[in-house]
Amino acid sequence: MAEKFGKKAVGGDYSMVDALADHIAEVQAMQAVFQKIQARYDATEQSNADLLRGIPGAS
């Protein structure tokens, strides 16, 4: 029984180590997406602010 649970942790078909590595990779991919979203949002906000500053009488 100990061997069975040991393989679930490390070295089995889909061990805990493998599962954690997959989860870490997925979270890193999500982080990259969120960083791209933030960069696009910031660029859009800057563009809008620049356009508004160009309107006569706008502060």
Secondary structure, DSSP 8 states (H G I E B T S, - for coil): -HHHHHHHHTTSTT-HHHHHHHHHHHHHHHHHHHHHHHHHHHHHHHHHHHHHHTSTT--
